[in-house]
Structures are given as structure tokens and as C-alpha cells.
Amino acid sequence: MSNKLAWLKSSYSDNVGGNCIEVATLPDVIHVRDSKLELRERGPRLTIPPQTWGRFIAELRASSLEHPL
């Protein structure tokens, strides 16, 4: 089995190096990184428990965003 994470880029991302994030999910942890670091697998990232990530996404959806999720 491969140890590489499957990173998913935001659908709002462009391909010109904008300010976007990528997310890789595992059953016990969510990884979040700056999309500009995609070529450096070991670059800085946040690791978040799934429950915390779920609350974060729920708060984003409940807030008044310019581009709702």
C-alpha cells in the first residue's frame, strides 16, 4: 500500500498559483496544506481530527461567505 496522500484541491482553485488549499483525508486525521506546496510532499501542513474538520466546515457553511460551500 502506498504512503502517499491523495490531495484534493478546492474547486475554487485556479492553476496560476493563487491562494488555495488542498485537503487529504484519512480515517483518523485530515491534512490541509497550501496548494503551492503540492510538489513538496513533506511541506508544512495542518493535521486536524475529523470531528474538528467537520465543525469547521459546518461553521463555514453557516456563515455568510462570498462563495458558499
PQR file with spaces between the fields and no chain letter, atoms N, CA, C, O and H, PARSE charges and radii, in Angstrom:
ATOM       1  N    MET     1       0.842   -1.174    0.000 -0.4000 1.5000
ATOM       2  CA   MET     1       0.000    0.000    0.000 -0.0000 2.0000
ATOM       3  C    MET     1       0.894    1.245    0.000  0.5500 1.7000
ATOM       4  O    MET     1       1.919    1.269    0.681 -0.5500 1.4000
ATOM       5  N    SER     2       0.513    2.269   -0.753 -0.4000 1.5000
ATOM       6  CA   SER     2       1.276    3.497   -0.871 -0.0000 2.0000
ATOM       7  C    SER     2       1.058    4.383    0.348  0.5500 1.7000
ATOM       8  O    SER     2      -0.038    4.427    0.907 -0.5500 1.4000
ATOM       9  H    SER     2      -0.320    2.249   -1.306  0.4000 1.0000
ATOM      10  N    ASN     3       2.119    5.096    0.761 -0.4000 1.5000
ATOM      11  CA   ASN     3       2.024    6.050    1.860 -0.0000 2.0000
ATOM      12  C    ASN     3       1.701    7.449    1.365  0.5500 1.7000
ATOM      13  O    ASN     3       1.533    8.361    2.174 -0.5500 1.4000
ATOM      14  H    ASN     3       3.010    5.060    0.308  0.4000 1.0000
ATOM      15  N    LYS     4       1.609    7.639    0.045 -0.4000 1.5000
ATOM      16  CA   LYS     4       1.310    8.961   -0.490 -0.0000 2.0000
ATOM      17  C    LYS     4      -0.144    9.324   -0.203  0.5500 1.7000
ATOM      18  O    LYS     4      -1.045    8.489   -0.299 -0.5500 1.4000
ATOM      19  H    LYS     4       1.746    6.898   -0.612  0.4000 1.0000
ATOM      20  N    LEU     5      -0.344   10.579    0.148 -0.4000 1.5000
ATOM      21  CA   LEU     5      -1.696   11.074    0.389 -0.0000 2.0000
ATOM      22  C    LEU     5      -2.324   11.502   -0.925  0.5500 1.7000
ATOM      23  O    LEU     5      -1.630   11.981   -1.822 -0.5500 1.4000
ATOM      24  H    LEU     5       0.387   11.256    0.225  0.4000 1.0000
ATOM      25  N    ALA     6      -3.627   11.332   -1.044 -0.4000 1.5000
ATOM      26  CA   ALA     6      -4.379   11.789   -2.209 -0.0000 2.0000
ATOM      27  C    ALA     6      -4.904   13.182   -1.899  0.5500 1.7000
ATOM      28  O    ALA     6      -5.917   13.330   -1.216 -0.5500 1.4000
ATOM      29  H    ALA     6      -4.191   10.942   -0.316  0.4000 1.0000
ATOM      30  N    TRP     7      -4.215   14.208   -2.400 -0.4000 1.5000
ATOM      31  CA   TRP     7      -4.579   15.601   -2.131 -0.0000 2.0000
ATOM      32  C    TRP     7      -5.670   16.050   -3.078  0.5500 1.7000
ATOM      33  O    TRP     7      -5.594   15.807   -4.283 -0.5500 1.4000
ATOM      34  H    TRP     7      -3.391   14.088   -2.955  0.4000 1.0000
ATOM      35  N    LEU     8      -6.689   16.708   -2.537 -0.4000 1.5000
ATOM      36  CA   LEU     8      -7.789   17.259   -3.324 -0.0000 2.0000
ATOM      37  C    LEU     8      -7.730   18.775   -3.254  0.5500 1.7000
ATOM      38  O    LEU     8      -7.661   19.354   -2.170 -0.5500 1.4000
ATOM      39  H    LEU     8      -6.750   16.906   -1.559  0.4000 1.0000
ATOM      40  N    LYS     9      -7.758   19.413   -4.418 -0.4000 1.5000
ATOM      41  CA   LYS     9      -7.694   20.873   -4.475 -0.0000 2.0000
ATOM      42  C    LYS     9      -9.101   21.443   -4.513  0.5500 1.7000
ATOM      43  O    LYS     9     -10.011   20.840   -5.082 -0.5500 1.4000
ATOM      44  H    LYS     9      -7.814   18.942   -5.298  0.4000 1.0000
ATOM      45  N    SER    10      -9.273   22.587   -3.913 -0.4000 1.5000
ATOM      46  CA   SER    10     -10.557   23.270   -3.910 -0.0000 2.0000
ATOM      47  C    SER    10     -11.051   23.499   -5.330  0.5500 1.7000
ATOM      48  O    SER    10     -10.262   23.795   -6.227 -0.5500 1.4000
ATOM      49  H    SER    10      -8.534   23.077   -3.450  0.4000 1.0000
ATOM      50  N    SER    11     -12.362   23.362   -5.536 -0.4000 1.5000
ATOM      51  CA   SER    11     -12.936   23.620   -6.858 -0.0000 2.0000
ATOM      52  C    SER    11     -12.844   25.098   -7.220  0.5500 1.7000
ATOM      53  O    SER    11     -13.032   25.458   -8.381 -0.5500 1.4000
ATOM      54  H    SER    11     -13.004   23.122   -4.807  0.4000 1.0000
ATOM      55  N    TYR    12     -12.557   25.957   -6.245 -0.4000 1.5000
ATOM      56  CA   TYR    12     -12.392   27.391   -6.494 -0.0000 2.0000
ATOM      57  C    TYR    12     -10.956   27.734   -6.879  0.5500 1.7000
ATOM      58  O    TYR    12     -10.661   28.889   -7.184 -0.5500 1.4000
ATOM      59  H    TYR    12     -12.404   25.664   -5.301  0.4000 1.0000
ATOM      60  N    SER    13     -10.057   26.742   -6.870 -0.4000 1.5000
ATOM      61  CA   SER    13      -8.657   26.983   -7.199 -0.0000 2.0000
ATOM      62  C    SER    13      -8.490   27.220   -8.689  0.5500 1.7000
ATOM      63  O    SER    13      -9.264   26.734   -9.515 -0.5500 1.4000
ATOM      64  H    SER    13     -10.297   25.803   -6.623  0.4000 1.0000
ATOM      65  N    ASP    14      -7.454   27.981   -9.001 -0.4000 1.5000
ATOM      66  CA   ASP    14      -7.075   28.105  -10.401 -0.0000 2.0000
ATOM      67  C    ASP    14      -5.705   27.451  -10.553  0.5500 1.7000
ATOM      68  O    ASP    14      -5.153   26.941   -9.578 -0.5500 1.4000
ATOM      69  H    ASP    14      -6.826   28.375   -8.331  0.4000 1.0000
ATOM      70  N    ASN    15      -5.167   27.460  -11.732 -0.4000 1.5000
ATOM      71  CA   ASN    15      -3.878   26.818  -11.972 -0.0000 2.0000
ATOM      72  C    ASN    15      -2.750   27.820  -12.132  0.5500 1.7000
ATOM      73  O    ASN    15      -1.739   27.513  -12.763 -0.5500 1.4000
ATOM      74  H    ASN    15      -5.615   27.874  -12.524  0.4000 1.0000
ATOM      75  N    VAL    16      -2.904   29.019  -11.571 -0.4000 1.5000
ATOM      76  CA   VAL    16      -1.863   30.037  -11.701 -0.0000 2.0000
ATOM      77  C    VAL    16      -1.243   30.394  -10.353  0.5500 1.7000
ATOM      78  O    VAL    16      -0.671   31.475  -10.209 -0.5500 1.4000
ATOM      79  H    VAL    16      -3.726   29.269  -11.058  0.4000 1.0000
ATOM      80  N    GLY    17      -1.345   29.519   -9.380 -0.4000 1.5000
ATOM      81  CA   GLY    17      -0.681   29.726   -8.097 -0.0000 2.0000
ATOM      82  C    GLY    17      -1.389   30.658   -7.143  0.5500 1.7000
ATOM      83  O    GLY    17      -0.744   31.364   -6.368 -0.5500 1.4000
ATOM      84  H    GLY    17      -1.810   28.642   -9.497  0.4000 1.0000
ATOM      85  N    GLY    18      -2.711   30.670   -7.189 -0.4000 1.5000
ATOM      86  CA   GLY    18      -3.478   31.530   -6.284 -0.0000 2.0000
ATOM      87  C    GLY    18      -3.437   31.058   -4.851  0.5500 1.7000
ATOM      88  O    GLY    18      -2.701   30.132   -4.513 -0.5500 1.4000
ATOM      89  H    GLY    18      -3.235   30.096   -7.819  0.4000 1.0000
ATOM      90  N    ASN    19      -4.224   31.691   -4.014 -0.4000 1.5000
ATOM      91  CA   ASN    19      -4.285   31.355   -2.594 -0.0000 2.0000
ATOM      92  C    ASN    19      -5.342   30.290   -2.363  0.5500 1.7000
ATOM      93  O    ASN    19      -6.505   30.611   -2.120 -0.5500 1.4000
ATOM      94  H    ASN    19      -4.822   32.443   -4.289  0.4000 1.0000
ATOM      95  N    CYS    20      -4.953   29.042   -2.434 -0.4000 1.5000
ATOM      96  CA   CYS    20      -5.891   27.937   -2.285 -0.0000 2.0000
ATOM      97  C    CYS    20      -5.315   26.893   -1.335  0.5500 1.7000
ATOM      98  O    CYS    20      -4.125   26.890   -1.020 -0.5500 1.4000
ATOM      99  H    CYS    20      -4.007   28.782   -2.631  0.4000 1.0000
ATOM     100  N    ILE    21      -6.196   26.015   -0.897 -0.4000 1.5000
ATOM     101  CA   ILE    21      -5.751   24.917   -0.044 -0.0000 2.0000
ATOM     102  C    ILE    21      -6.048   23.591   -0.719  0.5500 1.7000
ATOM     103  O    ILE    21      -6.856   23.499   -1.643 -0.5500 1.4000
ATOM     104  H    ILE    21      -7.163   26.017   -1.153  0.4000 1.0000
ATOM     105  N    GLU    22      -5.368   22.570   -0.227 -0.4000 1.5000
ATOM     106  CA   GLU    22      -5.621   21.192   -0.621 -0.0000 2.0000
ATOM     107  C    GLU    22      -5.864   20.401    0.655  0.5500 1.7000
ATOM     108  O    GLU    22      -5.339   20.727    1.719 -0.5500 1.4000
ATOM     109  H    GLU    22      -4.711   22.644    0.523  0.4000 1.0000
ATOM     110  N    VAL    23      -6.669   19.358    0.524 -0.4000 1.5000
ATOM     111  CA   VAL    23      -7.036   18.529    1.670 -0.0000 2.0000
ATOM     112  C    VAL    23      -6.814   17.067    1.310  0.5500 1.7000
ATOM     113  O    VAL    23      -7.140   16.632    0.205 -0.5500 1.4000
ATOM     114  H    VAL    23      -7.096   19.094   -0.341  0.4000 1.0000
ATOM     115  N    ALA    24      -6.256   16.313    2.250 -0.4000 1.5000
ATOM     116  CA   ALA    24      -6.121   14.862    2.108 -0.0000 2.0000
ATOM     117  C    ALA    24      -6.747   14.249    3.356  0.5500 1.7000
ATOM     118  O    ALA    24      -6.398   14.615    4.478 -0.5500 1.4000
ATOM     119  H    ALA    24      -5.991   16.666    3.147  0.4000 1.0000
ATOM     120  N    THR    25      -7.667   13.321    3.158 -0.4000 1.5000
ATOM     121  CA   THR    25      -8.370   12.741    4.297 -0.0000 2.0000
ATOM     122  C    THR    25      -7.954   11.297    4.536  0.5500 1.7000
ATOM     123  O    THR    25      -7.771   10.513    3.605 -0.5500 1.4000
ATOM     124  H    THR    25      -7.951   13.023    2.246  0.4000 1.0000
ATOM     125  N    LEU    26      -7.816   10.983    5.791 -0.4000 1.5000
ATOM     126  CA   LEU    26      -7.613    9.622    6.268 -0.0000 2.0000
ATOM     127  C    LEU    26      -8.667    9.393    7.342  0.5500 1.7000
ATOM     128  O    LEU    26      -9.250   10.363    7.827 -0.5500 1.4000
ATOM     129  H    LEU    26      -7.965   11.620    6.548  0.4000 1.0000
ATOM     130  N    PRO    27      -8.933    8.155    7.733 -0.5600 1.5000
ATOM     131  CA   PRO    27      -9.982    7.919    8.724  0.2800 2.0000
ATOM     132  C    PRO    27      -9.769    8.658   10.047  0.5500 1.7000
ATOM     133  O    PRO    27     -10.736    9.076   10.684 -0.5500 1.4000
ATOM     134  N    ASP    28      -8.508    8.821   10.463 -0.4000 1.5000
ATOM     135  CA   ASP    28      -8.260    9.402   11.780 -0.0000 2.0000
ATOM     136  C    ASP    28      -7.676   10.808   11.761  0.5500 1.7000
ATOM     137  O    ASP    28      -7.443   11.383   12.825 -0.5500 1.4000
ATOM     138  H    ASP    28      -7.723    8.482    9.945  0.4000 1.0000
ATOM     139  N    VAL    29      -7.431   11.382   10.578 -0.4000 1.5000
ATOM     140  CA   VAL    29      -6.840   12.718   10.505 -0.0000 2.0000
ATOM     141  C    VAL    29      -7.116   13.352    9.139  0.5500 1.7000
ATOM     142  O    VAL    29      -7.185   12.670    8.117 -0.5500 1.4000
ATOM     143  H    VAL    29      -7.620   10.915    9.714  0.4000 1.0000
ATOM     144  N    ILE    30      -7.270   14.673    9.157 -0.4000 1.5000
ATOM     145  CA   ILE    30      -7.432   15.449    7.929 -0.0000 2.0000
ATOM     146  C    ILE    30      -6.169   16.293    7.790  0.5500 1.7000
ATOM     147  O    ILE    30      -5.773   16.979    8.732 -0.5500 1.4000
ATOM     148  H    ILE    30      -7.214   15.227    9.987  0.4000 1.0000
ATOM     149  N    HIS    31      -5.532   16.245    6.611 -0.4000 1.5000
ATOM     150  CA   HIS    31      -4.350   17.053    6.331 -0.0000 2.0000
ATOM     151  C    HIS    31      -4.776   18.226    5.459  0.5500 1.7000
ATOM     152  O    HIS    31      -5.557   18.055    4.523 -0.5500 1.4000
ATOM     153  H    HIS    31      -5.854   15.687    5.846  0.4000 1.0000
ATOM     154  N    VAL    32      -4.266   19.416    5.763 -0.4000 1.5000
ATOM     155  CA   VAL    32      -4.571   20.620    4.996 -0.0000 2.0000
ATOM     156  C    VAL    32      -3.243   21.308    4.682  0.5500 1.7000
ATOM     157  O    VAL    32      -2.395   21.459    5.561 -0.5500 1.4000
ATOM     158  H    VAL    32      -3.631   19.555    6.524  0.4000 1.0000
ATOM     159  N    ARG    33      -3.062   21.729    3.415 -0.4000 1.5000
ATOM     160  CA   ARG    33      -1.828   22.426    3.046 -0.0000 2.0000
ATOM     161  C    ARG    33      -2.109   23.495    2.004  0.5500 1.7000
ATOM     162  O    ARG    33      -3.168   23.503    1.376 -0.5500 1.4000
ATOM     163  H    ARG    33      -3.751   21.606    2.700  0.4000 1.0000
ATOM     164  N    ASP    34      -1.169   24.380    1.831 -0.4000 1.5000
ATOM     165  CA   ASP    34      -1.208   25.409    0.799 -0.0000 2.0000
ATOM     166  C    ASP    34      -1.011   24.731   -0.553  0.5500 1.7000
ATOM     167  O    ASP    34      -0.081   23.940   -0.708 -0.5500 1.4000
ATOM     168  H    ASP    34      -0.309   24.373    2.341  0.4000 1.0000
ATOM     169  N    SER    35      -1.860   25.019   -1.530 -0.4000 1.5000
ATOM     170  CA   SER    35      -1.775   24.341   -2.826 -0.0000 2.0000
ATOM     171  C    SER    35      -0.465   24.621   -3.549  0.5500 1.7000
ATOM     172  O    SER    35      -0.074   23.847   -4.424 -0.5500 1.4000
ATOM     173  H    SER    35      -2.616   25.661   -1.405  0.4000 1.0000
ATOM     174  N    LYS    36       0.219   25.701   -3.209 -0.4000 1.5000
ATOM     175  CA   LYS    36       1.503   25.993   -3.856 -0.0000 2.0000
ATOM     176  C    LYS    36       2.587   25.004   -3.431  0.5500 1.7000
ATOM     177  O    LYS    36       3.667   24.984   -4.021 -0.5500 1.4000
ATOM     178  H    LYS    36      -0.099   26.329   -2.499  0.4000 1.0000
ATOM     179  N    LEU    37       2.314   24.186   -2.420 -0.4000 1.5000
ATOM     180  CA   LEU    37       3.303   23.236   -1.926 -0.0000 2.0000
ATOM     181  C    LEU    37       3.084   21.830   -2.468  0.5500 1.7000
ATOM     182  O    LEU    37       3.687   20.877   -1.975 -0.5500 1.4000
ATOM     183  H    LEU    37       1.436   24.202   -1.941  0.4000 1.0000
ATOM     184  N    GLU    38       2.226   21.690   -3.482 -0.4000 1.5000
ATOM     185  CA   GLU    38       1.861   20.356   -3.964 -0.0000 2.0000
ATOM     186  C    GLU    38       3.047   19.535   -4.446  0.5500 1.7000
ATOM     187  O    GLU    38       2.997   18.307   -4.381 -0.5500 1.4000
ATOM     188  H    GLU    38       1.737   22.464   -3.883  0.4000 1.0000
ATOM     189  N    LEU    39       4.106   20.164   -4.923 -0.4000 1.5000
ATOM     190  CA   LEU    39       5.258   19.414   -5.409 -0.0000 2.0000
ATOM     191  C    LEU    39       6.188   18.988   -4.286  0.5500 1.7000
ATOM     192  O    LEU    39       7.096   18.187   -4.505 -0.5500 1.4000
ATOM     193  H    LEU    39       4.147   21.162   -4.975  0.4000 1.0000
ATOM     194  N    ARG    40       5.975   19.512   -3.090 -0.4000 1.5000
ATOM     195  CA   ARG    40       6.793   19.143   -1.930 -0.0000 2.0000
ATOM     196  C    ARG    40       5.935   18.368   -0.947  0.5500 1.7000
ATOM     197  O    ARG    40       5.343   18.954   -0.040 -0.5500 1.4000
ATOM     198  H    ARG    40       5.237   20.164   -2.911  0.4000 1.0000
ATOM     199  N    GLU    41       5.866   17.073   -1.118 -0.4000 1.5000
ATOM     200  CA   GLU    41       5.000   16.210   -0.294 -0.0000 2.0000
ATOM     201  C    GLU    41       5.235   16.420    1.194  0.5500 1.7000
ATOM     202  O    GLU    41       4.304   16.272    1.985 -0.5500 1.4000
ATOM     203  H    GLU    41       6.347   16.598   -1.855  0.4000 1.0000
ATOM     204  N    ARG    42       6.443   16.757    1.590 -0.4000 1.5000
ATOM     205  CA   ARG    42       6.747   16.915    3.013 -0.0000 2.0000
ATOM     206  C    ARG    42       6.650   18.361    3.483  0.5500 1.7000
ATOM     207  O    ARG    42       7.151   18.688    4.559 -0.5500 1.4000
ATOM     208  H    ARG    42       7.199   16.877    0.948  0.4000 1.0000
ATOM     209  N    GLY    43       6.021   19.230    2.705 -0.4000 1.5000
ATOM     210  CA   GLY    43       5.868   20.634    3.070 -0.0000 2.0000
ATOM     211  C    GLY    43       5.006   20.806    4.303  0.5500 1.7000
ATOM     212  O    GLY    43       4.377   19.852    4.761 -0.5500 1.4000
ATOM     213  H    GLY    43       5.615   18.965    1.831  0.4000 1.0000
ATOM     214  N    PRO    44       4.970   22.019    4.848 -0.5600 1.5000
ATOM     215  CA   PRO    44       4.174   22.282    6.050  0.2800 2.0000
ATOM     216  C    PRO    44       2.693   22.015    5.818  0.5500 1.7000
ATOM     217  O    PRO    44       2.167   22.266    4.733 -0.5500 1.4000
ATOM     218  N    ARG    45       2.035   21.508    6.836 -0.4000 1.5000
ATOM     219  CA   ARG    45       0.598   21.244    6.755 -0.0000 2.0000
ATOM     220  C    ARG    45      -0.004   21.226    8.145  0.5500 1.7000
ATOM     221  O    ARG    45       0.687   21.063    9.151 -0.5500 1.4000
ATOM     222  H    ARG    45       2.462   21.304    7.717  0.4000 1.0000
ATOM     223  N    LEU    46      -1.301   21.396    8.164 -0.4000 1.5000
ATOM     224  CA   LEU    46      -2.058   21.235    9.401 -0.0000 2.0000
ATOM     225  C    LEU    46      -2.597   19.819    9.430  0.5500 1.7000
ATOM     226  O    LEU    46      -2.942   19.267    8.385 -0.5500 1.4000
ATOM     227  H    LEU    46      -1.862   21.528    7.347  0.4000 1.0000
ATOM     228  N    THR    47      -2.673   19.231   10.590 -0.4000 1.5000
ATOM     229  CA   THR    47      -3.350   17.958   10.763 -0.0000 2.0000
ATOM     230  C    THR    47      -4.456   18.177   11.784  0.5500 1.7000
ATOM     231  O    THR    47      -4.223   18.699   12.874 -0.5500 1.4000
ATOM     232  H    THR    47      -2.392   19.679   11.439  0.4000 1.0000
ATOM     233  N    ILE    48      -5.663   17.768   11.410 -0.4000 1.5000
ATOM     234  CA   ILE    48      -6.855   18.076   12.190 -0.0000 2.0000
ATOM     235  C    ILE    48      -7.679   16.804   12.382  0.5500 1.7000
ATOM     236  O    ILE    48      -7.844   16.033   11.437 -0.5500 1.4000
ATOM     237  H    ILE    48      -5.852   17.344   10.524  0.4000 1.0000
ATOM     238  N    PRO    49      -8.199   16.574   13.590 -0.5600 1.5000
ATOM     239  CA   PRO    49      -9.099   15.429   13.784  0.2800 2.0000
ATOM     240  C    PRO    49     -10.366   15.608   12.930  0.5500 1.7000
ATOM     241  O    PRO    49     -10.819   16.736   12.741 -0.5500 1.4000
ATOM     242  N    PRO    50     -10.934   14.527   12.421 -0.5600 1.5000
ATOM     243  CA   PRO    50     -12.128   14.627   11.571  0.2800 2.0000
ATOM     244  C    PRO    50     -13.290   15.380   12.227  0.5500 1.7000
ATOM     245  O    PRO    50     -14.010   16.107   11.543 -0.5500 1.4000
ATOM     246  N    GLN    51     -13.485   15.219   13.533 -0.4000 1.5000
ATOM     247  CA   GLN    51     -14.587   15.903   14.204 -0.0000 2.0000
ATOM     248  C    GLN    51     -14.392   17.422   14.160  0.5500 1.7000
ATOM     249  O    GLN    51     -15.350   18.167   13.952 -0.5500 1.4000
ATOM     250  H    GLN    51     -12.900   14.628   14.089  0.4000 1.0000
ATOM     251  N    THR    52     -13.171   17.869   14.354 -0.4000 1.5000
ATOM     252  CA   THR    52     -12.857   19.298   14.309 -0.0000 2.0000
ATOM     253  C    THR    52     -13.042   19.830   12.898  0.5500 1.7000
ATOM     254  O    THR    52     -13.592   20.916   12.718 -0.5500 1.4000
ATOM     255  H    THR    52     -12.393   17.264   14.524  0.4000 1.0000
ATOM     256  N    TRP    53     -12.593   19.085   11.896 -0.4000 1.5000
ATOM     257  CA   TRP    53     -12.772   19.480   10.498 -0.0000 2.0000
ATOM     258  C    TRP    53     -14.259   19.604   10.169  0.5500 1.7000
ATOM     259  O    TRP    53     -14.674   20.551    9.502 -0.5500 1.4000
ATOM     260  H    TRP    53     -12.147   18.202   12.043  0.4000 1.0000
ATOM     261  N    GLY    54     -15.050   18.655   10.634 -0.4000 1.5000
ATOM     262  CA   GLY    54     -16.490   18.694   10.389 -0.0000 2.0000
ATOM     263  C    GLY    54     -17.132   19.941   10.975  0.5500 1.7000
ATOM     264  O    GLY    54     -17.975   20.570   10.335 -0.5500 1.4000
ATOM     265  H    GLY    54     -14.713   17.886   11.177  0.4000 1.0000
ATOM     266  N    ARG    55     -16.734   20.300   12.200 -0.4000 1.5000
ATOM     267  CA   ARG    55     -17.261   21.527   12.821 -0.0000 2.0000
ATOM     268  C    ARG    55     -16.814   22.763   12.052  0.5500 1.7000
ATOM     269  O    ARG    55     -17.596   23.698   11.880 -0.5500 1.4000
ATOM     270  H    ARG    55     -16.050   19.789   12.720  0.4000 1.0000
ATOM     271  N    PHE    56     -15.569   22.782   11.587 -0.4000 1.5000
ATOM     272  CA   PHE    56     -15.044   23.897   10.816 -0.0000 2.0000
ATOM     273  C    PHE    56     -15.851   24.092    9.528  0.5500 1.7000
ATOM     274  O    PHE    56     -16.250   25.212    9.209 -0.5500 1.4000
ATOM     275  H    PHE    56     -14.933   22.022   11.727  0.4000 1.0000
ATOM     276  N    ILE    57     -16.088   23.013    8.796 -0.4000 1.5000
ATOM     277  CA   ILE    57     -16.858   23.088    7.548 -0.0000 2.0000
ATOM     278  C    ILE    57     -18.295   23.525    7.828  0.5500 1.7000
ATOM     279  O    ILE    57     -18.857   24.327    7.082 -0.5500 1.4000
ATOM     280  H    ILE    57     -15.763   22.104    9.055  0.4000 1.0000
ATOM     281  N    ALA    58     -18.888   23.003    8.893 -0.4000 1.5000
ATOM     282  CA   ALA    58     -20.255   23.403    9.251 -0.0000 2.0000
ATOM     283  C    ALA    58     -20.328   24.895    9.549  0.5500 1.7000
ATOM     284  O    ALA    58     -21.282   25.560    9.143 -0.5500 1.4000
ATOM     285  H    ALA    58     -18.432   22.352    9.499  0.4000 1.0000
ATOM     286  N    GLU    59     -19.333   25.429   10.252 -0.4000 1.5000
ATOM     287  CA   GLU    59     -19.299   26.859   10.549 -0.0000 2.0000
ATOM     288  C    GLU    59     -19.139   27.683    9.277  0.5500 1.7000
ATOM     289  O    GLU    59     -19.776   28.727    9.130 -0.5500 1.4000
ATOM     290  H    GLU    59     -18.558   24.889   10.582  0.4000 1.0000
ATOM     291  N    LEU    60     -18.301   27.226    8.364 -0.4000 1.5000
ATOM     292  CA   LEU    60     -18.146   27.937    7.088 -0.0000 2.0000
ATOM     293  C    LEU    60     -19.465   27.976    6.323  0.5500 1.7000
ATOM     294  O    LEU    60     -19.858   29.014    5.792 -0.5500 1.4000
ATOM     295  H    LEU    60     -17.784   26.379    8.483  0.4000 1.0000
ATOM     296  N    ARG    61     -20.132   26.845    6.277 -0.4000 1.5000
ATOM     297  CA   ARG    61     -21.403   26.784    5.550 -0.0000 2.0000
ATOM     298  C    ARG    61     -22.470   27.666    6.195  0.5500 1.7000
ATOM     299  O    ARG    61     -23.326   28.216    5.503 -0.5500 1.4000
ATOM     300  H    ARG    61     -19.813   26.001    6.709  0.4000 1.0000
ATOM     301  N    ALA    62     -22.419   27.801    7.519 -0.4000 1.5000
ATOM     302  CA   ALA    62     -23.416   28.590    8.230 -0.0000 2.0000
ATOM     303  C    ALA    62     -23.123   30.100    8.164  0.5500 1.7000
ATOM     304  O    ALA    62     -24.018   30.917    8.381 -0.5500 1.4000
ATOM     305  H    ALA    62     -21.723   27.355    8.082  0.4000 1.0000
ATOM     306  N    SER    63     -21.881   30.459    7.866 -0.4000 1.5000
ATOM     307  CA   SER    63     -21.514   31.871    7.834 -0.0000 2.0000
ATOM     308  C    SER    63     -21.922   32.497    6.501  0.5500 1.7000
ATOM     309  O    SER    63     -22.252   31.791    5.548 -0.5500 1.4000
ATOM     310  H    SER    63     -21.155   29.795    7.689  0.4000 1.0000
ATOM     311  N    SER    64     -21.895   33.797    6.447 -0.4000 1.5000
ATOM     312  CA   SER    64     -22.225   34.476    5.191 -0.0000 2.0000
ATOM     313  C    SER    64     -20.939   34.670    4.400  0.5500 1.7000
ATOM     314  O    SER    64     -20.190   35.620    4.630 -0.5500 1.4000
ATOM     315  H    SER    64     -21.627   34.371    7.222  0.4000 1.0000
ATOM     316  N    LEU    65     -20.698   33.772    3.481 -0.4000 1.5000
ATOM     317  CA   LEU    65     -19.498   33.796    2.652 -0.0000 2.0000
ATOM     318  C    LEU    65     -19.816   34.357    1.277  0.5500 1.7000
ATOM     319  O    LEU    65     -20.941   34.245    0.790 -0.5500 1.4000
ATOM     320  H    LEU    65     -21.306   33.001    3.294  0.4000 1.0000
ATOM     321  N    GLU    66     -18.827   34.951    0.670 -0.4000 1.5000
ATOM     322  CA   GLU    66     -18.993   35.426   -0.711 -0.0000 2.0000
ATOM     323  C    GLU    66     -19.220   34.242   -1.646  0.5500 1.7000
ATOM     324  O    GLU    66     -20.031   34.322   -2.569 -0.5500 1.4000
ATOM     325  H    GLU    66     -17.914   35.042    1.065  0.4000 1.0000
ATOM     326  N    HIS    67     -18.499   33.139   -1.407 -0.4000 1.5000
ATOM     327  CA   HIS    67     -18.624   31.918   -2.209 -0.0000 2.0000
ATOM     328  C    HIS    67     -18.987   30.777   -1.285  0.5500 1.7000
ATOM     329  O    HIS    67     -18.094   30.084   -0.800 -0.5500 1.4000
ATOM     330  H    HIS    67     -17.840   33.074   -0.657  0.4000 1.0000
ATOM     331  N    PRO    68     -20.267   30.554   -1.023 -0.5600 1.5000
ATOM     332  CA   PRO    68     -20.649   29.483   -0.087  0.2800 2.0000
ATOM     333  C    PRO    68     -20.214   28.112   -0.581  0.5500 1.7000
ATOM     334  O    PRO    68     -20.107   27.867   -1.782 -0.5500 1.4000
ATOM     335  N    LEU    69     -19.966   27.229    0.373 -0.4000 1.5000
ATOM     336  CA   LEU    69     -19.539   25.860    0.053 -0.0000 2.0000
ATOM     337  C    LEU    69     -20.704   25.043   -0.439  0.5500 1.7000
ATOM     338  O    LEU    69     -20.541   23.865   -0.758 -0.5500 1.4000
ATOM     339  H    LEU    69     -20.053   27.428    1.349  0.4000 1.0000
